[in-house]
Amino acid sequence: MSTDKEKTVENEGVTENELEVTPEVIPSMDEFKDDLDKSFKKIREGDILKGTVIGISDTEVTVDLRYYAEGIIKLEELSNDPRFSIKEDIVVGEEISATVLSTDDGQGNILLSRKRADNILAWEHLQEDMDSKKIHTVKVAQAVKGGVITYLYGIRAFIPASQISIAYIEDLEAVVGKEVDAIIITASAEDNKLVLSGKEVELERAEKDKNSKISKLQKGLVTKGIVEKIVPYGAFINLGDGLSGLLHISQISFKRLKSPNEVLKEGEEVNVKIIDIKDGKISLNMKDIADNAVVEDIDDAPSSYSSGGEATTGLAALLKDIKL
């Protein structure tokens, strides 16, 4: 026989045994330990605190420090960068670090300075980035005598005219407002000196690109090139696509030459064969490549070769000079 209590439960479609009691979760004090510790921590002028932006106005930023009082950063204490915009460069919810200027601004708030904290922390980051050769994308703020000015971590940085790019830049004003990929080459907090180089980044990328192209070449490839420079021991041949190789004097002709000028002249187009690729350097030969198929563009270098080791190419290339 069911009891009245069981009947009531059954009428609801659930038996008493199926009922589950969910205990009320009461947060432990450990979960609030960090907040409590911060609330009671003594804050002093000069301390660097981290906080979350919870309010932005035209003249100041309000920061939640997880403390009994909120932090206030006035507009003039936000950044050293003249291009800084409180509306565009600060976002609610972002975490920022700031130095304590005063523990009470007269209205119960803690007065902070982000730019002073940035100045202290920035030099640490700058030194680390210089050591690791980290690449930064910076926007040129202005042109000055001998170079241009930009900002990194809020610190004023100088890029000498000779370090902006591989290419020579005559009009520095034309660079203002443009972005430059650069690495740090000097970072001295003592001298307040920060120097960047975009040229170094371009040189490194060009070297990687060159090595990538060279890695695709194979010995035995015959192609066209332009004599770009003649030296006593041979000639440098421009193979196109940013690559050049050395044609040693001994590889120019079967005849013994006193000077490469006996056979070659600068600007002349010649057929050359790649005989060696080592340490990023290309060695060439032109004295024994008669009747070989010539690859017009090294980008079209074939992946297969004849038994004689010379580059082969497609039927279209072989027939292109034949007139029917």
Secondary structure, 3 states (H helix, E strand, C coil): CCCHHHHHHHHCCCCHHHCCCCCCCCCCHHHHHHHHHHHHCCCCCCCEEEEEEEEECCCEEEEECCCCCCEEEEHHHCCCCCCCCCCCCCCCCCEEEEEEEECCCCCCCEEEEHHHHHHHHHHHHHHHHHHHCCCEEEECCEEECCEEEEEECCEEEEEEHHHCCCCCCCCHHHHCCCEEEEEEEEEECCCCEEEEECHHHHHHHHHHHHHHHHHCCCCCCEEEEEEEEEECCEEEEEEECCEEEEEEHHHCCCCCCCCHHHCCCCCCEEEEEEEEEECCEEEEECCCCCCCCCECCHHHCCCCECCCCCECCCHHHHHCCCCC
